[in-house]
Structure formats: C-alpha cells, structure tokens
Amino acid sequence: MTAAREHWGSRFGFVMAAAGSAVGIGNIWRFPYTTGTNGGGAFLLIYLAIIIGFGLSVAIAEMLVGRAAQRNPVGAFRTLGGGAWPLVGYGGVLTGFVILSFYIVVAGWTLAYVGFMASGSIHTTDAGQLSQVFSGFVADPVRPILYSGVFMALTAWIVVGGIAKGIERWNKILMPALFVILLALVLRAVTLDGAAAGLGFFLKPDFSKVTAETFYAAIAQAFFSLSIGMGTLLTYGSYLSRHEHLPKATLTVAMVDTSVAVLAGLMIMPAVFAFGFDPSAGPGLTFVTLPAVFASMPLGALFGVLFFTLLAIAALTSAVSILEPMVCYFVDEHCMSRRKVVIVAALVCFALGIPASLSFGIWSGVTIGGRNWFDLMDFLANNLMLPLGGLFTALFVGWAWKKATHELSNEGSLHLPWAPVWLFVLRFLAPLGILWIMASALLA
Ligand code: PFF
C-alpha cells in the first residue's frame, strides 16, 4: 500500500478534472451523430431522462465508493465489500484497456485533422471528395497508427505527472480553453443563415424513430459520456478529501457534460443544415460533413482548426481519465512505480489500438460475430461493460454497502432530504432500467 495518498489541490481542480473526463469525443463526435441517426429531439429527451433518472445517481454512487475507500477500483470494492465484489473493480480496469484501444484511434484522427485544416489541404465543399480523403486516411496502414501513438504518448505524459501536478494542472488549463473555443463555434453556427432548420431538427422530437434500440443507444451514450461504470469516477473520487460535498460536485460535472453535448449539437446541426448537408451521416459527420461546412464559410480554415483542436483537447482530458484507474490499481495494489506502470500500460494500449486502426483498412474484413475489431471493442465497452459496471455499482451501493447514506452525508453533517430517493434509484430503478433496456435491445 502507498504511504500517503495524493489528493486534488482544490475543489475547482477536481471539478475540472472530472468534467475533463466526462467531456470527450463522446460529447462532440458521438452525441451529435447518434442524435442525428436516432430521431433528433426524441433521442435528446430519452437521453436526458436517463441522465436524470439514474445516470446521476449511479455517478454519485461510484464516486462515493472511491472517496470512502481512498483506493483504486479493485482495492475499494475489496475494502468496502469483500467477497466477489472486487470483480467489479477488475472489470473496470479491463474496460479501461478496451476503451483506450479505440479511443486513441479516433483521437489520433482529430490530431491529423488539425494539421489538414491548418494546411488547407482539404479545403473543399465537395462532400464526396472529403469522404474519399477520410476513408483513404483512416484506411492507411501507417499514418493513423502514428497519430494514435502520439496521442497515447501525450496522455501518458500527463498521467506520469500524478494527480495535482499532472492531471489536475492540465485540466485546469485545457478545460477553460475548451469552453472558450466551444462558445465561439456555437455563436458562429447559430448565426449562420439557415441555421433554424438545424435547430428544429436537433430539438424537435420525432417519435416515429424511437425503438428499443433508441433506448439502448441512449443508455450506452449516457454511461459513456458521464464516464460511468469503469472505475474512472471511483478513482477520481479516491483522491478527494472526505469533507467535499460530493453530490453537488457530481451534479456540476453532469450538468457541464450534458451542456457540452447539447452545445455540440447546437454547433454542428445548424451548420450542417445551413449548407445543405446530411444530418444523419453517422460517424463521418465530424470528419466529412464538417470540413465541407468549414470550406463553405468565411474564415472556415480558422474555425476548422479551432474545431479539431477542441476535439483533441476533449479527447486528451478523457483519455487521461481512462488510463488513471489501471495505473492507480497497479500502483496501489502491486506497489509499482507510477512512471513504470504508465509506460507499460500506454504501450499495451497503443498495441491494442493497432488492430482497431487497421479495422478501417486492411483488416476491415477480419470480423468476429460480424464486427471488426474496432466495432467489437466499441460495442463491448459501451453496450455491455459500462452498463454492467454501472449496474453492479448501483447494486453494491444500494444493497451491500450498509454505510452508503451515512457516507454520502459526510457522516451526518450534510442535510440531504433526497437521500432516500437516491437509494431507491440505486436499489430498483437503475438496476431494473439497465437490465430492461439491455434485454429488450439484445432480444429484439
Ligand atoms: N466520457 C468520455 C467521452 O464522452 O468521450 C469517454 C470516457 C471517459 C468513457 C472515461 C469512460 C471513461 F471511464
């Protein structure tokens, strides 16, 4: 065990770090295209209902486990629960490897696109041509892998610095920068001629598109976006002192995360409509449609560089938080040096990212159960591992850990009249909701 556990330097630093984890490619790349392909405003409503209905409660629960135990995911479940509970922690550590393996691939693309935008090499409004550039680039067996390596190295460099001097310091710089860029881009988008149609599409619910799949997509997106279910919140909570008002901090983080997702939609959809592009373009929306949008607007190259920088920053602060739980596990439980663990873990994740990147090129035909490696990792993490991690965390805090409400109220010193509702959500609503959504989509 480590001698003295490092803690966050300030509440602001912690909130920035947790928001940095939540706000990521999930908000800016995944959320707008998932909304676009799932009925616009209808998806948005279901998503919000899931966040408020049980996402927030599970997030508070996960962070609370970390704060109470002051340990990594495995150690925390062992200390507070014992028995088979540490398996939930091991699942989380494993999920970190799975997520990072595909996260660094998309994050690498964002780095590449900052360069493409700055050099003017893809300055065209021809979506067909941009689509070819994108598929050509991601299919390349070398360049995207190099970019994912650069991204992984940046992530590792921040994590080696530790909590206050690494993760917190960089989040305090990068997150405010992200907000400024995002606001500038949203202002630009909503003031374009013809923006209203995009706003209408994004905000007006089309319930004819809602199926069991829509709910499944919404729950996967909600957990991924709030970083629930793999021990990230638990680990960040474990560096928190026991006097913090944890529910308030978690609510702030959830509100920031949800606002950024909605703002990303408000930035992307009006621009897509104003220039007559397709809002349901899917994953290519960001890398194909948006460059065409930028080429259509005055000062587009500048806005393009800003947009992909925004995406790269969001990805970096999230990747840091995906790496930290596994690092924390090996440091706490196996007394290894942080630097050594980070280097080895980063190399393993980089190696796992190679097949994920090749899934868009020479290995696109290599499939398991109809999915290539990238899609398989994405599916396993988002649709199974995170919801299950969230489910077991809810069950643990709701049923097995008797001191949960006592701990939530800082041993009785906070007045929390809603605590019974929180417990009810963790005991019944969240587990049944997660199981029902997963079962109805998998059996559909
Ligand atoms: N929340 C991040 C995003 O929206 O991109 C991704 C993520 C980070 C998922 C941390 C899971 C996690 F533990």
Residues whose N, C-alpha, C, O or C-beta is under 5 A from the ligand:
A	BS01	PFF	S21 A22 V23 G24 I25 G26 N27 F224 S225 L226 S227 M230 T232 S318 S321 I322
